[in-house]
């Protein structure tokens, strides 16, 4: 019995650290590649923080649509901060090691903020549906208490959905020779594939999380816009139709910016195993870095109140 126990202890292996990778094949250019990455991270953090500050400081923006926009900006800040430290450490200092537990923590927050972003986009589609289909009851339906509850439900759902994932990974036996990851951050599917064990439970649970969060959200967003279009087509005046649809343009662009890369990442992991590692890395960076960069740009351009407040804040900072 003692002999069996010692064998089990010896055979079970968890790496003390994983080795992160920047852009495979372009290691010699990491210093130059870091410049656009640093620029994108700066734009993402500055732009989203300005939106949060604009909504907080301006009483005219204390409306459901802008509260949800603040939630989107917060999730973008969280998503950016989840990948920034390890990505820049790999590109700047060629420091590629991340502790096993630190890797699981990064992976947890990375996926939590992704699910939060998806849920906020769904909440924003509901906001647009109520505003267009029943404008007279808009303020009565989306009260501050309702918005707070929606926000709490979004965070709770994301946290509970992802909470088991690190523990499911910790129970696995890993291969001593497979500690090199495919990205400069820890991704669930990437870490899972480094195990020398049966990962069926991890695959099934990962699929359940994707379908019950991002998958369900995308279907409900499509349903909400089907109902919105049905309502808009019922408006008598073409001018009213254009005005109603124009209030949805920013949200539609934000949905496309988030979900197109999500679909790309899913397709790459399922069917793109034969593709070069550089392609996998680029698609993952587009998924995690581009939406936080583009969302504040989209809303600053399309939303005049947000644009005016941000310009005022920047002018005060300049003086």
Residue pairs with C-beta under 8 A, 6 or more apart in sequence:
11 173
12 173
13 173
13 174
13 175
13 176
13 196
14 100
14 170
14 173
14 174
15 100
15 174
15 176
15 179
15 194
16 99
16 100
17 97
17 98
17 99
17 100
17 103
17 179
18 97
18 98
18 100
18 103
18 179
18 180
18 181
18 186
18 191
18 194
19 96
19 97
19 179
19 180
19 181
20 86
20 90
20 96
20 97
20 98
20 181
20 183
20 184
20 185
21 90
21 96
21 180
21 181
21 182
21 183
21 184
21 277
21 281
22 30
22 33
22 87
22 90
22 91
22 96
22 184
22 281
23 29
23 30
23 33
23 278
23 281
23 282
24 182
24 276
24 277
24 278
24 281
25 276
25 277
25 278
26 33
26 278
27 94
30 90
30 91
30 92
30 94
31 91
31 92
33 91
34 88
34 91
34 92
37 87
37 88
37 91
37 289
38 88
40 289
40 290
40 293
41 80
41 84
41 88
41 289
43 293
43 296
43 297
44 76
44 77
44 80
44 289
44 292
44 293
44 296
45 77
45 80
45 81
47 293
47 295
47 296
47 297
47 300
48 73
48 74
48 76
48 77
48 80
48 292
48 295
48 296
49 73
49 77
50 296
50 310
50 313
50 314
51 69
51 70
51 73
51 296
51 299
51 300
51 306
51 310
52 70
52 73
52 74
52 77
53 313
54 61
54 306
54 309
54 310
54 313
55 61
55 62
55 66
55 67
55 69
55 70
55 306
56 70
57 309
57 313
58 305
58 309
60 305
61 305
61 306
61 309
64 127
64 138
64 142
64 147
65 124
65 127
65 128
65 131
66 305
66 306
67 147
68 120
68 123
68 124
68 127
68 147
69 124
69 299
69 303
69 306
71 116
71 120
71 123
71 151
71 154
72 117
72 120
72 121
72 124
72 254
72 295
73 295
73 296
75 113
75 116
75 117
75 120
76 117
76 291
76 292
76 295
76 296
77 292
78 109
78 112
78 113
78 116
79 110
79 113
79 114
79 117
79 288
79 291
79 292
80 289
80 292
82 106
82 109
82 110
82 113
82 185
82 288
83 106
83 110
83 184
83 185
83 288
83 289
86 98
86 106
86 184
86 185
86 186
87 184
87 185
89 95
89 96
90 96
90 184
91 184
96 184
98 106
98 186
103 186
103 191
104 166
104 169
104 170
104 186
104 191
105 166
106 185
106 186
107 165
107 166
107 169
107 185
107 186
107 187
107 188
107 191
108 162
108 163
108 165
108 166
110 185
110 186
110 187
110 288
111 162
111 165
111 188
111 209
112 158
112 159
112 162
113 158
114 214
114 262
114 288
115 157
115 158
115 161
115 162
115 209
115 213
115 214
116 154
116 155
116 158
117 258
117 291
118 213
118 214
118 217
118 218
118 258
118 262
119 154
119 157
119 158
119 213
119 217
120 154
121 217
121 221
121 251
121 254
121 255
121 258
122 217
122 220
122 221
122 224
123 150
123 154
124 251
124 254
125 220
125 221
125 224
125 225
125 251
125 255
126 224
127 142
128 224
128 228
128 247
128 248
128 251
129 224
129 227
129 228
129 231
130 137
130 138
130 141
130 142
131 138
131 247
132 228
132 231
132 232
132 244
132 247
132 248
133 227
133 228
133 231
134 141
157 213
158 213
161 209
161 212
161 213
162 209
164 205
165 188
165 202
165 205
165 206
165 209
168 201
168 202
168 205
169 188
169 191
169 192
169 195
169 202
172 192
172 195
172 197
172 199
172 202
173 195
173 196
173 197
174 194
174 195
174 196
174 197
175 194
175 195
175 196
178 194
178 196
179 194
181 187
181 190
181 191
181 194
182 190
182 277
182 280
182 281
182 284
183 190
183 280
183 281
183 284
183 285
184 281
185 288
187 284
188 206
189 206
189 269
192 199
192 202
192 203
192 206
193 199
195 202
210 266
214 259
214 262
218 259
221 255
225 248
225 252
228 248
231 244
232 241
232 244
232 245
233 241
235 241
235 244
249 302
250 298
250 299
250 302
250 303
253 294
253 298
253 302
254 291
254 294
254 295
254 298
254 299
257 290
257 291
257 294
257 295
257 298
258 291
261 283
261 286
261 287
261 290
261 291
262 287
264 283
264 286
264 287
265 283
265 284
265 287
268 275
268 279
268 280
268 283
272 279
272 280
299 306
300 306
300 307
300 310
301 307
